[in-house]
Structures are given as structure tokens and as C-alpha cells.
Amino acid sequence: MSSVAADQACLNCGAELRGEFCHGCGQKATSMHLGLHEVFHEVTHEFLHLDGKVFQTLKVLVTAPGRLTSDLVEGRRARYITPLRLYLTTSVLFFVLTVTVPNPGQPNFRITMKDDNGQAITQLTPELEQRANRIRRTTVESIPRLAFVLMPAFALLTLAFYRRSQPHVAAHLYYALHAHAFWFLVLAVAVLFRPLGTIVRGTVDVLGAGWLVAYYYIALRRVYAESWLKTIAKGTAIAVLYIATIGLSLLALFNFIIAVVR
């Protein structure tokens, strides 16, 4: 790799160089005149380094519930991608698969139009059909945003129940991001099995649900280090409150979309 002399100035911030990296801004001291070999080396190094962190993060996320959060809280951060990036990666993967993987015989959701008497309209006019499609499309586009908005609510719930053992809000946000990332990852895997028939899909859904529940409690206990009895009691209370929050938020979102989409 071509590098600049140690006594030269940093090309980024102008600070005097004292080694391979600038002590002022952290930029690596490299020459402005890079050959093809140097460019290829840089690209390869960055790509493999990034992939290594992604795979390491996903491995720990899947195999060691709560360890990612514990490591970040204790300062071991360099080996992983950030919690927000992990959350965004898994959530985008899930929502993309949801709208692209075929779901034979089971649409994501069905919209029923009703008349003024509350009776379902079986034969939709072209105008009503277009409105139903707009409502469906707007709902699909809005749910990922709602999920991101609700994630901090989960962090606030864990803060309310674990304030004594962990008073720092950042730790609860880390846990919320990691927990949601794992949930989206499991849901994404389940979506991949949708086209394989009812029996396979049902089996995967049951196994996935069991894994999600077990993971949730194990991660809570590892992160907040309380007894199993307290973990189950507090974890169940948090889950019930959060599910209720999700349900009410979805209802409010859908009613809002119906009111504004014409």
C-alpha cells in the first residue's frame, strides 16, 4: 500500500502525521496517487472487513440471546455492526420478503368495504376497488414506519421495569434494537417457507414462535441479570403491554388511513 511520509500533513484535516493514522481525525495516511493494485486492495479489505462484522454480529444475535446488548453495554463494540444498522437490515429484509415471496391462498390482509348499513359489499365498483387498493398499498408502506416508531416504546417499557438494575436509557435502546432485529430475522425466515404448503408453513410458524418466546426470556435474563422468576414475571408484563400497544397503534393507523385515503 502506498503511504505518505510520517512527517507530512493529513490530507483530510491538515494535522501533522505521527503514524499510519491521523491522530486528529483518524483518516489513514495514504497517497493521493493510488495504482490499480492499491485500489483493489482497499476495496477488498473494506468489503471483507464489513462482511466479517456482519456475519459475526448475526452469529452472536442468533446463537447467544442478549449477548450483543451485554457486550455493547460493557464497551465491546468494535467487533459488531451498530444496533441501528442491524435493526434496519433485518427489518428491511423482512418487509421486502413479505411483499415479494408468494403467499398462496393467504393474502397479507384483506380489505372489506361496507355500505352505510354496515353490510359488506361483495361487488365493488371500479372506484371502490381503486380505493381499496390505495388503502392496502398505503397500509403496507406505513407498517415499517410504525414498527420503527414503536421500537422505542419497547425500550421505555424495559426501562420502567428494570430501572434499578439498568438506569441508562442507551442500554434499553440497544436491547430493544437487538430484540426487534432478531424477531424480524425469524419472521423473515418464516416468510421464506410460505410457498411450501400448509403443513410446512404451520410447522415453521410453531417452531419460530417457540424460539421467539424462549429467546425473549433468555435475552432478558442475560441483559438484566435477575432471577428466572423475576425475569418471567417482568418479561410477561412487558410483552402484554407491548402487544397491546402494537394492537392499538395498528388500529389507529388503519382508521387514519381509511379516513384520509379517498
MILOKE-255771 format. One record per residue (C-alpha): residue in three letters; x, z, y. Coordinates in steps of 0.02 Angstrom, whole numbers, plus 50000, padded with zeros to 5 digits. Example, Ala and Ser with C-alpha at 12.3 -4.5 7.8 and 13.67 -1.06 7.14 Angstrom:
<pts>
ala506155039049775 ser506845035749947 
</pts>
This chain:
<pts>
met500005000050000 ser500644995350172 ser500755010550284 val501335013950459 ala502865024050502 ala502625042750510 asp503145043550694 gln501855031050753 ala500145034950829 cys498485034850737 leu497615018250763 asn495925027050772 cys496175041850890 gly497945039750956 ala498605056350889 glu500415057150831 leu500525054350645 arg501335067850540 gly500985060950368 glu499905048850271 phe498305055150353 cys497975058750537 his497825077450572 gly496645073650716 cys495285062550639 gly495775061350456 gln495975042450451 lys497255035850328 ala498805028550412 thr498805010450356 ser499474994550435 met498334982650528 his499104968250430 leu498484970350252 gly498824957450118 leu497584952149983 his498344964349860 glu498124979049980 val496314974350020 phe495894972749835 his496704989649801 glu495724998049941 val494044990849883 thr494374995049700 his494925012749741 glu493425016449851 phe492195009049725 leu492875018449576 his493035034549675 leu491225033249733 asp490585029249559 gly491565043749488 lys490735055949608 val489015048549573 phe489215049949384 gln489955067449397 thr488515073049507 leu487195065649392 lys488035073149239 val488005090649312 leu486245088249380 val485565083749208 thr486575095049094 ala486805110849198 pro485215116349289 gly485635124649455 arg487505122249443 leu487575109149581 thr486755121149702 ser487865135649650 asp489435125149668 leu488955119349843 val488495136849899 glu490175143149837 gly491105129149926 arg491495117249782 arg490865101349867 ala492185087749861 arg491815082749681 tyr489975078549714 ile488945067049824 thr487905075949955 pro486215083549906 leu485285072350028 arg486095056649959 leu485695062149781 tyr483875065349828 leu483695048549915 thr484495039249770 thr483365046649636 ser481775045949742 val482045027649788 leu482405023749605 phe480785031949552 phe479675023749682 val480455006549653 leu480165007949466 thr478385014249495 val477884998249585 thr478904986149479 val478764991949297 pro477144985749216 asn475844998949176 pro474664990449052 gly472864996249066 gln473305010749183 pro473455006349368 asn474375018749477 phe472715023349556 arg471005015449580 ile470025014949743 thr468135016049729 met467135010249880 lys465465019049908 asp463925014550010 asp463055025550138 asn462125034649998 gly463735039249907 gln463465026749766 ala464945016849700 ile464954998549749 thr465254988249592 gln465334971149675 leu466494971249826 thr466334958549965 pro467944949550016 glu468054960950169 leu467884976850065 glu469124970149938 gln470394967050076 arg470124984450148 ala470344992349976 asn471984982949954 arg472584988450126 ile472155006650085 arg473075005349918 arg474604997349997 thr474665009850140 thr474505024450019 val475915018049909 glu477025015950062 ser476595033250131 ile476855043849975 pro478775043049978 arg478745048850159 leu477555062950115 ala478685068249971 phe480165069350090 val479155079450216 leu478545091550082 met480265094850010 pro480735107350149 ala479095116450112 phe479775119949938 ala481385126650016 leu480365138150128 leu479415144749977 thr481035149049886 leu481675157150045 ala480105167850055 phe480315174049876 tyr482225175249872 arg482665180550049 arg483565196249992 ser484645187949860 gln484995172449966 pro484655174150153 his485455157550204 val484215143250229 ala485505129950183 ala485615136450005 his483735134649984 leu483795116950054 tyr485185112449932 tyr484155119249788 ala482585110049846 leu483525093549860 his484335095549689 ala482715100949605 his481755086249677 ala483165074349632 phe483045079949451 trp481145078649449 phe481215060949518 leu482535056349390 val481465062449244 leu479935053649315 ala480945037649334 val481435038449150 ala479615041149102 val479085025849203 leu480305015049103 phe479325019248944 arg477615014449016 pro477554996948939 leu477955003248763 gly476215008848713 thr475115024248723 ile475965034348586 val477725031848651 arg477185034648831 gly476245050548784 thr477705057448685 val478915054048827 asp477725062048952 val477555077948847 leu479435079348820 gly479765075849003 ala478515089049060 gly479285101948944 trp481025097749006 leu480465099149187 val479715116349161 ala481225123049065 tyr482445115549191 tyr481495123149337 tyr481615141049274 ile483405139449211 ala483965132449379 leu483065146249474 arg483925159649371 arg485645151949389 val485495149349577 tyr484705166049623 ala485415176849482 glu483905187849447 ser483185193849282 trp482145182249175 leu480575192549209 lys480785190949398 thr481285172649382 ile479725168249283 ala478575178249398 lys479295171449561 gly479535153949493 thr477725152949436 ala477095159049605 ile478185146149695 ala477595132249579 val475745136349602 leu475905137149791 tyr476915121149798 ile475715111449686 ala474275117349795 thr475235111549949 ile475525094549870 gly473705092749821 leu473035097249993 ser474315085950077 leu473855071149967 leu472015073950003 ala472345074850190 leu473445059350184 phe472165049150088 asn470735054250203 phe471795049850353 ile472215032650281 ile470385029150242 ala469915033850420 val471215022750506 val471345007650390 arg469984995150427 
</pts>
